[in-house]
């Protein structure tokens, strides 16, 4: 990776220069207290002495927290043009030197602000999702679906051309941008959690009892049907096993509601199903310890194959084994064989056998628990990559 010679590394900036350097995060798709934007990137930059602002178009919020200025608005009922205009107004109040954007629309707002700012402003596009992704046109049918996809694709390419640099959350999502914009500087900054957020506790299987959990959107595509299928089959085979299942998620589409709500009404005597709904980041990560084995059985379609699941690293940090859908992104970037198994998400019998393998083999279970936590402590944690992130972001003019 190479940087322009007119830029100064953050470790050579004085405390006064850091204090005067202003960094804005702008997002149209994430809430202000997003785990990556606020709890990891934002707090880290604030800890290093920079002035930090977060602008989100997801909710009305004007506040200050952990040294970060939160200035957000609800963009759900306004046009894209108005979202851009509102973001520019807030940027003018803060007058940042660096703007980190999470989607194409904020990139346009940042570029328009930069054009009128009268000073050098560095725009960084933090790419963590496919754009366009299937969720962007899930409500479109027939030819409209393909025409809308092309429009969004061209808009993303245009926005990407307006940026000064990229942050990539994972390898596969970086490839199109590195091919199309080979001379733009970039850095990989993966979705590792800060270990300070995880309430780690030593594992301890209780005979006759198993704690499982499901988190995220409750849908077929995210693996909820596969997950419930495994639990039902496990309860049928192991009738004396008490299975406690915590569901931390939400329903969105009408199609998912019809299919999944039936499964949420559990009638098996040895399954205790608790539905908690969506939780805050802190509440969610603090309670990871009460799961014995983590399952994620999302459909292995084309998009999922090349998406690296964020929660996988949180599961590793909690020091528990995982059983995940066999995805190319996981094989590429995670030493999964040390603390879990990859499976075909619809192969219920195989998945049940793997769970029983853990329950019947203490050495295997505790070995995978130990390896998961070791990998988190030595490799898969935010503390290992935060300084490189700060160096990359904290470049400014002499």
ZICOR-V248632 format. One record per residue. N is the residue number from 0. RES is the residue in three letters. OMEGA is omega in whole degrees, 0 to 359 (999 if undefined). Layout:
BEGIN
{{N;RES;OMEGA} {N;RES;OMEGA}}
END
This chain:
BEGIN
{{0;UNK;179} {1;UNK;179} {2;UNK;177} {3;UNK;183} {4;UNK;180} {5;UNK;182} {6;UNK;184} {7;UNK;179} {8;UNK;183} {9;UNK;181} {10;UNK;176} {11;UNK;178} {12;UNK;175} {13;UNK;178} {14;UNK;179} {15;UNK;178} {16;UNK;178} {17;UNK;181} {18;UNK;182} {19;UNK;180} {20;UNK;184} {21;UNK;182} {22;UNK;179} {23;UNK;167} {24;UNK;178} {25;UNK;180} {26;UNK;175} {27;UNK;185} {28;UNK;182} {29;UNK;177} {30;UNK;182} {31;UNK;181} {32;UNK;176} {33;UNK;184} {34;UNK;181} {35;UNK;187} {36;UNK;184} {37;UNK;192} {38;UNK;181} {39;UNK;184} {40;UNK;184} {41;UNK;181} {42;UNK;178} {43;UNK;180} {44;UNK;177} {45;UNK;178} {46;UNK;179} {47;UNK;174} {48;UNK;179} {49;UNK;172} {50;UNK;189} {51;UNK;177} {52;UNK;173} {53;UNK;175} {54;UNK;178} {55;UNK;178} {56;UNK;185} {57;UNK;183} {58;UNK;176} {59;UNK;179} {60;UNK;173} {61;UNK;186} {62;UNK;175} {63;UNK;184} {64;UNK;177} {65;UNK;179} {66;UNK;182} {67;UNK;176} {68;UNK;179} {69;UNK;181} {70;UNK;188} {71;UNK;182} {72;UNK;179} {73;UNK;182} {74;UNK;186} {75;UNK;185} {76;UNK;179} {77;UNK;183} {78;UNK;177} {79;UNK;178} {80;UNK;180} {81;UNK;176} {82;UNK;179} {83;UNK;181} {84;UNK;181} {85;UNK;179} {86;UNK;179} {87;UNK;179} {88;UNK;180} {89;UNK;177} {90;UNK;180} {91;UNK;179} {92;UNK;183} {93;UNK;177} {94;UNK;186} {95;UNK;173} {96;UNK;179} {97;UNK;177} {98;UNK;179} {99;UNK;185} {100;UNK;182} {101;UNK;181} {102;UNK;181} {103;UNK;183} {104;UNK;175} {105;UNK;177} {106;UNK;179} {107;UNK;178} {108;UNK;180} {109;UNK;180} {110;UNK;178} {111;UNK;176} {112;UNK;181} {113;UNK;182} {114;UNK;185} {115;UNK;189} {116;UNK;181} {117;UNK;176} {118;UNK;179} {119;UNK;176} {120;UNK;181} {121;UNK;180} {122;UNK;180} {123;UNK;179} {124;UNK;180} {125;UNK;188} {126;UNK;180} {127;UNK;182} {128;UNK;171} {129;UNK;175} {130;UNK;356} {131;UNK;175} {132;UNK;184} {133;UNK;180} {134;UNK;180} {135;UNK;181} {136;UNK;180} {137;UNK;181} {138;UNK;181} {139;UNK;182} {140;UNK;173} {141;UNK;185} {142;UNK;179} {143;UNK;180} {144;UNK;182} {145;UNK;179} {146;UNK;178} {147;UNK;177} {148;UNK;181} {149;UNK;179} {150;UNK;180} {151;UNK;179} {152;UNK;179} {153;UNK;178} {154;UNK;178} {155;UNK;179} {156;UNK;177} {157;UNK;180} {158;UNK;181} {159;UNK;180} {160;UNK;182} {161;UNK;184} {162;UNK;177} {163;UNK;183} {164;UNK;179} {165;UNK;163} {166;UNK;180} {167;UNK;178} {168;UNK;182} {169;UNK;188} {170;UNK;189} {171;UNK;180} {172;UNK;179} {173;UNK;191} {174;UNK;180} {175;UNK;183} {176;UNK;179} {177;UNK;177} {178;UNK;184} {179;UNK;182} {180;UNK;189} {181;UNK;185} {182;UNK;177} {183;UNK;178} {184;UNK;181} {185;UNK;174} {186;UNK;171} {187;UNK;178} {188;UNK;190} {189;UNK;188} {190;UNK;181} {191;UNK;179} {192;UNK;169} {193;UNK;184} {194;UNK;178} {195;UNK;180} {196;UNK;186} {197;UNK;176} {198;UNK;186} {199;UNK;175} {200;UNK;181} {201;UNK;180} {202;UNK;178} {203;UNK;179} {204;UNK;177} {205;UNK;181} {206;UNK;178} {207;UNK;182} {208;UNK;178} {209;UNK;178} {210;UNK;177} {211;UNK;179} {212;UNK;174} {213;UNK;179} {214;UNK;179} {215;UNK;181} {216;UNK;180} {217;UNK;183} {218;UNK;176} {219;UNK;184} {220;UNK;179} {221;UNK;171} {222;UNK;183} {223;UNK;179} {224;UNK;178} {225;UNK;181} {226;UNK;180} {227;UNK;177} {228;UNK;179} {229;UNK;181} {230;UNK;179} {231;UNK;179} {232;UNK;179} {233;UNK;181} {234;UNK;179} {235;UNK;180} {236;UNK;185} {237;UNK;187} {238;UNK;180} {239;UNK;180} {240;UNK;175} {241;UNK;184} {242;UNK;179} {243;UNK;185} {244;UNK;177} {245;UNK;179} {246;UNK;177} {247;UNK;186} {248;UNK;184} {249;UNK;176} {250;UNK;180} {251;UNK;187} {252;UNK;178} {253;UNK;180} {254;UNK;178} {255;UNK;181} {256;UNK;181} {257;UNK;186} {258;UNK;189} {259;UNK;181} {260;UNK;177} {261;UNK;182} {262;UNK;179} {263;UNK;177} {264;UNK;185} {265;UNK;180} {266;UNK;179} {267;UNK;186} {268;UNK;184} {269;UNK;175} {270;UNK;176} {271;UNK;185} {272;UNK;179} {273;UNK;180} {274;UNK;185} {275;UNK;183} {276;UNK;182} {277;UNK;180} {278;UNK;173} {279;UNK;180} {280;UNK;184} {281;UNK;180} {282;UNK;182} {283;UNK;186} {284;UNK;180} {285;UNK;183} {286;UNK;178} {287;UNK;186} {288;UNK;186} {289;UNK;173} {290;UNK;182} {291;UNK;180} {292;UNK;180} {293;UNK;177} {294;UNK;171} {295;UNK;189} {296;UNK;180} {297;UNK;180} {298;UNK;183} {299;UNK;177} {300;UNK;187} {301;UNK;183} {302;UNK;179} {303;UNK;180} {304;UNK;185} {305;UNK;176} {306;UNK;179} {307;UNK;183} {308;UNK;181} {309;UNK;187} {310;UNK;179} {311;UNK;181} {312;UNK;175} {313;UNK;177} {314;UNK;178} {315;UNK;181} {316;UNK;178} {317;UNK;177} {318;UNK;179} {319;UNK;179} {320;UNK;179} {321;UNK;169} {322;UNK;188} {323;UNK;170} {324;UNK;182} {325;UNK;183} {326;UNK;181} {327;UNK;181} {328;UNK;178} {329;UNK;179} {330;UNK;183} {331;UNK;194} {332;UNK;185} {333;UNK;175} {334;UNK;190} {335;UNK;184} {336;UNK;181} {337;UNK;183} {338;UNK;178} {339;UNK;183} {340;UNK;172} {341;UNK;186} {342;UNK;167} {343;UNK;190} {344;UNK;180} {345;UNK;182} {346;UNK;186} {347;UNK;183} {348;UNK;179} {349;UNK;181} {350;UNK;177} {351;UNK;179} {352;UNK;179} {353;UNK;176} {354;UNK;178} {355;UNK;178} {356;UNK;176} {357;UNK;183} {358;UNK;184} {359;UNK;183} {360;UNK;181} {361;UNK;182} {362;UNK;179} {363;UNK;183} {364;UNK;185} {365;UNK;174} {366;UNK;179} {367;UNK;175} {368;UNK;181} {369;UNK;181} {370;UNK;179} {371;UNK;181} {372;UNK;178} {373;UNK;178} {374;UNK;178} {375;UNK;182} {376;UNK;185} {377;UNK;187} {378;UNK;189} {379;UNK;176} {380;UNK;186} {381;UNK;180} {382;UNK;181} {383;UNK;186} {384;UNK;186} {385;UNK;183} {386;UNK;178} {387;UNK;176} {388;UNK;181} {389;UNK;178} {390;UNK;182} {391;UNK;182} {392;UNK;189} {393;UNK;173} {394;UNK;182} {395;UNK;179} {396;UNK;172} {397;UNK;999}}
END
